[in-house]
Amino acid sequence: MATLVRVENLRKEFGNVRALDGVSFRVDAGEWIAIMGPSGSGKTTLINILGGLDTPTAGQAVVDGTDVARLDEAGLTRLRAEKIGFIFQQFHLVPYLTAVENVMLAQYFHSTTDEKEAQQALERVGLRDRLEHLPTQLSGGEQQRVAVARALINHPKLILADEPTGNLDEANEEIVLSLLRELHIEGHTILMVTHAPSIGRLADRRIEFAHGHLVQAAASLKPELA
Amino acid sequence: MMFWRLVFQLLRGSRGRLAVAILAIVSGAAVTSALLNLDLGVQNKLTQEFRTLGANIVISPPDVQQSVDGGSAGPVLFDENVLEIGIESVPEPNVVASAPFLYVIGKAAEKPVVIVGTLMDELRKFEPTWQLDGGWISSREDATRCLVGQNVARQFHLKPGSSLRLTYADRTAELTVSGVVSAGGPDDSQIFVNLPVAQRLAATGGVSVWQVSVGGSPKVVADYAARITAALPQYQVRPIRQVAEAEGALLGRIRLLIVSMVLLILILTALCVLGTMAALAMERRKDVGLMKSLGGSISRIVGIFLAEVGVLGAAGGLLGTILGAALSYWMGLRVFGTAIAPRWEVFPVTIALMIVVTLAGALPLRMLGNVKPAEILRGA
């Protein structure tokens, strides 16, 4: 499989604090990677850099051949629109847009909107009857499924999921994990931050962080490359 | 399409927060529109008032006796033809009406009455605000009809269609009343006939004065009077200067007052919108962070917000302008004693002003450009 993500000696500092300190690893296209570690270990910082939401202090973070560290603001914007699909722990839906409009918002910033396609994406995550509902009218699990549909709508190369089940009950957690499993089977590349070892075991590989360092990789099927 | 859908949903979703801004815009637009309507309306009203005074230039021989009295002393009159040639030699596009007048004190039913001979087709132009029961006399050749003032009509029990016999010495004129004039002044006590009728009664070919009504600013009137004076040096040319200058000065003061108030209102509206938008910009940081994470450029995101603000300004401006028209109508009645009709040109001007003011008030949205999505989404 071709390498989709290549991280080389990545460093991120917030003042005197080193959130990432010389992290290196690779992810092949189609892999499902679980990024694990305690709070403050740098997991979310890594996801943010790979998703173009933040920039590294040093090192390389190459996504689909593009070094994120070298992109300007406009380049980062295009990267996020065209190559990345985000799923956040807190869902982050626009509160005054309906479910289908939240999905269409991602289409709008990517290229052009297609309401039918957005509806199909929501139908796929089991929200056929919730298309015109506002986020406040949806349960947490339903909101996260809207977020999954939104992340998928532009067919991104890389799905970045930051604690996607962190705010869900067991039943909804299972629904969302089933969706991620489906995406993985279809060949999507997924980097998922999680605290839960049981969820981490669903991934092809686990990469574990502590204090900004990569302490363990290749815990699962594939050898780590750091 | 999605752009306007987003704008609409933004407006709907933030209607509570935007209520204060909407109120400020509607109020600002209403007062601005009312003041602009008043400004234009008062000018019209004053011009109308000015014109109800009739002529604003009177041409007469020096020390002329302006009426022919009961047939006793011989009248001091002048030749209308000489004047007409002199006046026509001074072209002026702002002349509204121009006519000779002969005043004769004749009798009707053995009671003295003031008979005014003039060009009846010009009279209507001199006196556009007269209220007339009946019809105007549109031909200066009509020697069979007259207009009578309402006091004369009351005194002799006349109405449109009544017959009226006028006498002067041993001469008579049999006339039919075409209309009854309500002018609110001395005209109500006069009888108006075509000039040849009055000249035949008075057995004269002359006229008492020549009057001209000139539109435009006091300066236009003064310039025209000066040129007439130069063309007719042997005559007295008297612009009714006090009225014209008072009108000009009053208009200038009213305009200064209104422009100052409009500026103040616009600044206050912008400040109010500014306050609301500053709070809204803080609220929307999370939305902006999310939109950025979805690949939205700051120009596209702020574009949506600016369109929202523009729609707010336009809608508030439209509503306020309509309210302002009603307000100016009411203010006209209360302050000036006369209703001021809304002016259509005020609508686009007010709405455009409100859009500009609202966009100026939206300056705090600039701070959204600094939103770092990673910080916002982490802290949310």
Interface residues (C-beta under 8 A of the other chain):
Chain A: T44 N48 G51 L53 D54 E73 A74 T77 R78 L79 R80 A81 E82 I84 F86 F88 Q90 H92 V94 P95 Y96 L97 E101 M104 L105 A106 Q107 Y108 F109 H110 T113 R150 N154
Chain B: M1 M2 F3 R5 L6 Q9 L10 R12 G13 S14 K286 D287 L290 M291 K292 S293 L294 G295 G296 S297 I298 R300 K372 P373 A374 L377 R378 A380
